[in-house]
Structures are given as structure tokens and as C-alpha cells.
Amino acid sequence: MSKEINPDEFYAKLKDQLIQTSLWPSLYLYKFIVPVKPDQSKELLAIFDNQGAVISSKKSKTGKYLSYSIKMKLKNPDAVIEKYKEVAAKIKGVISL
């Protein structure tokens, strides 16, 4: 039986881990997987556009998905979580790693 993850609990735990493991401001590496659909990739890139992010992408072996690695400097754990929430709200089918 799988237990559904409460987003508030997940983000609270992530924030605690980020506080304990990093000095802020810090570079943070996001990893996302999105289905290969032009609109979704454009939306993801727009979220991080003009913010000094270094973005790389790679197609899956089947060509159905794109994985994105996005590295950027953020001021605190709250900024990290804000981006995760923004991506989740705007991009259907995204997988955050």
C-alpha cells in the first residue's frame, strides 16, 4: 500500500534538509523530467529565464521525455521551494527529482 505524500510536509522536510546541508546563498541543482511537448519545455525554461540559470537537457532513449538539469544561485531554502512549487503549478506531468 502506498502512502500519499503531503506536499506541505514534503516541503517542510526539504527546507530543513537544505538548512542543515548548505550555506546560503548557494548553488542549487534542480532536475526535472517532462514529456516531449513544446509548450511544456518552453514553460519550464521560462520559469528559469533571465535568472542566471545554467540549463542542460537530454532526451530519453525512447524520445518521449526530456530531462533538464538546472543550476542556479539562490538566496535561501525558501527560494528553492518557491521554484519547485511554481514548476509543479505550471507544468502538467513534470517529475521533480
N, CA and C atoms as a LAMMPS dump frame, in Angstrom:
ITEM: TIMESTEP
0
ITEM: NUMBER OF ATOMS
291
ITEM: BOX BOUNDS ff ff ff
-5.0000000000000000e+02 5.0000000000000000e+02
-5.0000000000000000e+02 5.0000000000000000e+02
-5.0000000000000000e+02 5.0000000000000000e+02
ITEM: ATOMS id mol type element x y z
1 1 1 N 0.845 -1.172 0
2 1 2 C 0 0 0
3 1 3 C 0.895 1.24 0
4 2 1 N 0.625 2.151 -0.921
5 2 2 C 1.454 3.347 -0.99
6 2 3 C 0.819 4.479 -0.196
7 3 1 N 1.644 5.244 0.438
8 3 2 C 1.193 6.38 1.234
9 3 3 C 1.337 7.637 0.392
10 4 1 N 0.267 8.415 0.29
11 4 2 C 0.323 9.649 -0.485
12 4 3 C 1.119 10.693 0.288
13 5 1 N 1.955 11.431 -0.43
14 5 2 C 2.824 12.414 0.198
15 5 3 C 2.08 13.738 0.339
16 6 1 N 2.088 14.282 1.537
17 6 2 C 1.509 15.59 1.8
18 6 3 C 2.526 16.637 1.346
19 7 1 N 2.154 17.502 0.394
20 7 2 C 3.115 18.492 -0.118
21 7 3 C 3.687 19.413 0.97
22 8 1 N 2.863 19.824 1.918
23 8 2 C 3.354 20.713 2.979
24 8 3 C 4.425 20.026 3.819
25 9 1 N 4.204 18.762 4.137
26 9 2 C 5.191 18.004 4.909
27 9 3 C 6.466 17.802 4.099
28 10 1 N 6.299 17.502 2.805
29 10 2 C 7.454 17.293 1.942
30 10 3 C 8.324 18.549 1.887
31 11 1 N 7.696 19.707 1.645
32 11 2 C 8.467 20.948 1.534
33 11 3 C 9.078 21.367 2.873
34 12 1 N 8.4 21.09 3.973
35 12 2 C 8.962 21.401 5.292
36 12 3 C 10.209 20.55 5.54
37 13 1 N 10.141 19.281 5.162
38 13 2 C 11.294 18.386 5.329
39 13 3 C 12.44 18.815 4.414
40 14 1 N 12.116 19.174 3.179
41 14 2 C 13.142 19.643 2.238
42 14 3 C 13.814 20.898 2.764
43 15 1 N 13.03 21.843 3.266
44 15 2 C 13.592 23.085 3.797
45 15 3 C 14.55 22.792 4.944
46 16 1 N 14.153 21.908 5.829
47 16 2 C 15.014 21.538 6.955
48 16 3 C 16.321 20.926 6.466
49 17 1 N 16.235 20.044 5.474
50 17 2 C 17.443 19.418 4.925
51 17 3 C 18.348 20.453 4.254
52 18 1 N 17.76 21.39 3.542
53 18 2 C 18.555 22.422 2.872
54 18 3 C 19.25 23.337 3.883
55 19 1 N 18.569 23.651 4.966
56 19 2 C 19.17 24.486 6.007
57 19 3 C 20.362 23.773 6.633
58 20 1 N 20.208 22.474 6.867
59 20 2 C 21.252 21.706 7.545
60 20 3 C 22.448 21.382 6.656
61 21 1 N 22.237 21.319 5.343
62 21 2 C 23.313 20.834 4.471
63 21 3 C 23.998 21.898 3.616
64 22 1 N 23.479 23.12 3.613
65 22 2 C 24.055 24.136 2.734
66 22 3 C 24.217 25.476 3.435
67 23 1 N 25.182 26.248 2.954
68 23 2 C 25.34 27.634 3.393
69 23 3 C 24.689 28.509 2.333
70 24 1 N 23.906 29.472 2.772
71 24 2 C 23.144 30.299 1.831
72 24 3 C 23.677 31.709 1.767
73 25 1 N 23.679 32.333 0.575
74 25 2 C 23.209 31.84 -0.718
75 25 3 C 24.08 30.69 -1.229
76 26 1 N 23.476 29.875 -2.088
77 26 2 C 24.156 28.68 -2.55
78 26 3 C 23.699 28.296 -3.958
79 27 1 N 24.551 27.541 -4.651
80 27 2 C 24.144 26.966 -5.928
81 27 3 C 23.242 25.782 -5.641
82 28 1 N 22.173 25.664 -6.417
83 28 2 C 21.252 24.543 -6.247
84 28 3 C 21.008 23.916 -7.607
85 29 1 N 20.959 22.589 -7.635
86 29 2 C 20.742 21.86 -8.874
87 29 3 C 19.342 21.258 -8.869
88 30 1 N 18.508 21.748 -9.776
89 30 2 C 17.177 21.169 -9.986
90 30 3 C 17.284 20.124 -11.077
91 31 1 N 16.472 19.067 -10.965
92 31 2 C 16.37 18.084 -12.035
93 31 3 C 14.89 17.815 -12.267
94 32 1 N 14.498 17.954 -13.528
95 32 2 C 13.108 17.745 -13.906
96 32 3 C 13.047 16.844 -15.128
97 33 1 N 11.964 16.077 -15.22
98 33 2 C 11.685 15.283 -16.405
99 33 3 C 10.303 15.705 -16.89
100 34 1 N 10.218 16.043 -18.184
101 34 2 C 8.937 16.456 -18.769
102 34 3 C 8.693 15.669 -20.049
103 35 1 N 7.417 15.395 -20.344
104 35 2 C 7.102 14.77 -21.636
105 35 3 C 7.535 15.711 -22.759
106 36 1 N 7.92 15.134 -23.9
107 36 2 C 8.369 15.946 -25.022
108 36 3 C 7.145 16.596 -25.669
109 37 1 N 6.86 17.785 -25.208
110 37 2 C 5.795 18.622 -25.762
111 37 3 C 6.349 20.035 -25.752
112 38 1 N 6.347 20.704 -26.899
113 38 2 C 6.982 22.026 -26.999
114 38 3 C 6.521 23.021 -25.933
115 39 1 N 5.232 23.069 -25.655
116 39 2 C 4.736 24.047 -24.687
117 39 3 C 5.306 23.809 -23.297
118 40 1 N 5.41 22.546 -22.895
119 40 2 C 5.896 22.26 -21.551
120 40 3 C 7.367 22.616 -21.39
121 41 1 N 8.16 22.325 -22.384
122 41 2 C 9.574 22.689 -22.312
123 41 3 C 9.738 24.203 -22.284
124 42 1 N 8.964 24.899 -23.105
125 42 2 C 9.035 26.365 -23.133
126 42 3 C 8.631 26.951 -21.782
127 43 1 N 7.572 26.398 -21.18
128 43 2 C 7.119 26.897 -19.879
129 43 3 C 8.182 26.683 -18.8
130 44 1 N 8.803 25.506 -18.816
131 44 2 C 9.846 25.213 -17.833
132 44 3 C 11.015 26.181 -17.995
133 45 1 N 11.46 26.377 -19.203
134 45 2 C 12.589 27.273 -19.449
135 45 3 C 12.241 28.716 -19.094
136 46 1 N 10.999 29.112 -19.319
137 46 2 C 10.577 30.478 -18.993
138 46 3 C 10.622 30.744 -17.487
139 47 1 N 10.365 29.73 -16.692
140 47 2 C 10.394 29.887 -15.232
141 47 3 C 11.796 30.261 -14.753
142 48 1 N 12.812 29.76 -15.433
143 48 2 C 14.196 29.988 -15.011
144 48 3 C 14.925 31.006 -15.891
145 49 1 N 14.229 31.573 -16.871
146 49 2 C 14.837 32.506 -17.811
147 49 3 C 15.263 33.804 -17.124
148 50 1 N 16.376 34.352 -17.569
149 50 2 C 16.907 35.632 -17.073
150 50 3 C 17.186 35.647 -15.574
151 51 1 N 17.566 34.499 -15.019
152 51 2 C 17.878 34.424 -13.597
153 51 3 C 19.258 33.84 -13.35
154 52 1 N 20.064 33.776 -14.391
155 52 2 C 21.422 33.268 -14.248
156 52 3 C 21.512 31.76 -14.172
157 53 1 N 20.47 31.068 -14.58
158 53 2 C 20.46 29.603 -14.515
159 53 3 C 21.27 29.008 -15.662
160 54 1 N 21.986 27.93 -15.355
161 54 2 C 22.69 27.152 -16.367
162 54 3 C 21.843 25.91 -16.606
163 55 1 N 21.355 25.766 -17.837
164 55 2 C 20.388 24.714 -18.145
165 55 3 C 20.96 23.763 -19.182
166 56 1 N 20.833 22.463 -18.887
167 56 2 C 21.192 21.444 -19.875
168 56 3 C 20.035 20.462 -19.977
169 57 1 N 19.897 19.853 -21.153
170 57 2 C 18.801 18.91 -21.356
171 57 3 C 19.298 17.675 -22.085
172 58 1 N 18.522 16.609 -21.93
173 58 2 C 18.87 15.346 -22.572
174 58 3 C 17.578 14.597 -22.863
175 59 1 N 17.472 14.051 -24.084
176 59 2 C 16.305 13.266 -24.465
177 59 3 C 16.438 11.844 -23.931
178 60 1 N 15.304 11.257 -23.576
179 60 2 C 15.312 9.869 -23.13
180 60 3 C 15.598 8.949 -24.323
181 61 1 N 15.928 7.704 -24.037
182 61 2 C 16.234 6.754 -25.11
183 61 3 C 15.052 6.569 -26.05
184 62 1 N 13.842 6.603 -25.496
185 62 2 C 12.647 6.416 -26.322
186 62 3 C 12.225 7.702 -27.027
187 63 1 N 12.765 8.844 -26.592
188 63 2 C 12.423 10.122 -27.196
189 63 3 C 11.12 10.71 -26.705
190 64 1 N 10.523 10.096 -25.686
191 64 2 C 9.241 10.572 -25.166
192 64 3 C 9.392 11.623 -24.072
193 65 1 N 10.578 11.705 -23.483
194 65 2 C 10.801 12.611 -22.353
195 65 3 C 12.09 13.401 -22.528
196 66 1 N 12.117 14.555 -21.891
197 66 2 C 13.327 15.369 -21.802
198 66 3 C 13.669 15.53 -20.333
199 67 1 N 14.946 15.355 -20.005
200 67 2 C 15.377 15.631 -18.637
201 67 3 C 16.149 16.946 -18.665
202 68 1 N 15.889 17.762 -17.664
203 68 2 C 16.555 19.054 -17.544
204 68 3 C 17.329 19.114 -16.243
205 69 1 N 18.557 19.578 -16.317
206 69 2 C 19.357 19.901 -15.142
207 69 3 C 19.51 21.414 -15.147
208 70 1 N 19.104 22.024 -14.048
209 70 2 C 19.112 23.484 -13.968
210 70 3 C 19.847 23.888 -12.702
211 71 1 N 20.969 24.577 -12.888
212 71 2 C 21.783 25.008 -11.752
213 71 3 C 21.706 26.526 -11.651
214 72 1 N 21.387 26.99 -10.443
215 72 2 C 21.341 28.436 -10.252
216 72 3 C 21.617 28.793 -8.801
217 73 1 N 22.064 30.02 -8.604
218 73 2 C 22.363 30.506 -7.258
219 73 3 C 21.083 31.077 -6.658
220 74 1 N 20.771 30.604 -5.454
221 74 2 C 19.569 31.055 -4.758
222 74 3 C 19.93 31.558 -3.378
223 75 1 N 19.108 32.486 -2.874
224 75 2 C 19.449 33.157 -1.616
225 75 3 C 19.139 32.345 -0.369
226 76 1 N 18.136 31.442 -0.444
227 76 2 C 17.777 30.66 0.75
228 76 3 C 16.904 29.467 0.359
229 77 1 N 16.65 28.559 1.296
230 77 2 C 15.815 27.387 1.004
231 77 3 C 14.405 27.745 0.534
232 78 1 N 13.853 28.85 1.023
233 78 2 C 12.516 29.259 0.587
234 78 3 C 12.487 29.546 -0.911
235 79 1 N 13.553 30.118 -1.444
236 79 2 C 13.641 30.398 -2.874
237 79 3 C 13.67 29.098 -3.683
238 80 1 N 14.35 28.08 -3.157
239 80 2 C 14.4 26.763 -3.807
240 80 3 C 12.988 26.189 -3.895
241 81 1 N 12.283 26.229 -2.786
242 81 2 C 10.944 25.648 -2.706
243 81 3 C 9.954 26.42 -3.574
244 82 1 N 10.09 27.733 -3.63
245 82 2 C 9.206 28.545 -4.477
246 82 3 C 9.283 28.1 -5.933
247 83 1 N 10.489 27.815 -6.406
248 83 2 C 10.663 27.378 -7.791
249 83 3 C 10.018 26.005 -8.015
250 84 1 N 10.215 25.083 -7.069
251 84 2 C 9.577 23.772 -7.193
252 84 3 C 8.065 23.92 -7.282
253 85 1 N 7.493 24.762 -6.434
254 85 2 C 6.043 24.963 -6.429
255 85 3 C 5.569 25.604 -7.736
256 86 1 N 6.335 26.556 -8.238
257 86 2 C 5.966 27.219 -9.489
258 86 3 C 5.975 26.224 -10.651
259 87 1 N 6.993 25.386 -10.711
260 87 2 C 7.081 24.38 -11.768
261 87 3 C 5.911 23.41 -11.664
262 88 1 N 5.635 22.924 -10.457
263 88 2 C 4.548 21.973 -10.264
264 88 3 C 3.195 22.566 -10.653
265 89 1 N 2.999 23.839 -10.381
266 89 2 C 1.729 24.504 -10.676
267 89 3 C 1.535 24.768 -12.172
268 90 1 N 2.62 25.006 -12.889
269 90 2 C 2.506 25.42 -14.295
270 90 3 C 2.698 24.32 -15.313
271 91 1 N 3.361 23.216 -14.931
272 91 2 C 3.712 22.212 -15.927
273 91 3 C 3.099 20.87 -15.582
274 92 1 N 2.15 20.466 -16.413
275 92 2 C 1.446 19.209 -16.201
276 92 3 C 2.361 18.038 -16.561
277 93 1 N 2.401 17.055 -15.684
278 93 2 C 3.17 15.849 -15.955
279 93 3 C 4.644 15.937 -15.627
280 94 1 N 5.086 17.025 -14.995
281 94 2 C 6.501 17.164 -14.657
282 94 3 C 6.862 16.224 -13.51
283 95 1 N 8.058 15.698 -13.566
284 95 2 C 8.603 14.882 -12.479
285 95 3 C 9.788 15.638 -11.934
286 96 1 N 9.756 15.919 -10.644
287 96 2 C 10.862 16.614 -9.968
288 96 3 C 11.722 15.578 -9.27
289 97 1 N 13.016 15.666 -9.48
290 97 2 C 13.93 14.715 -8.824
291 97 3 C 14.739 15.434 -7.764
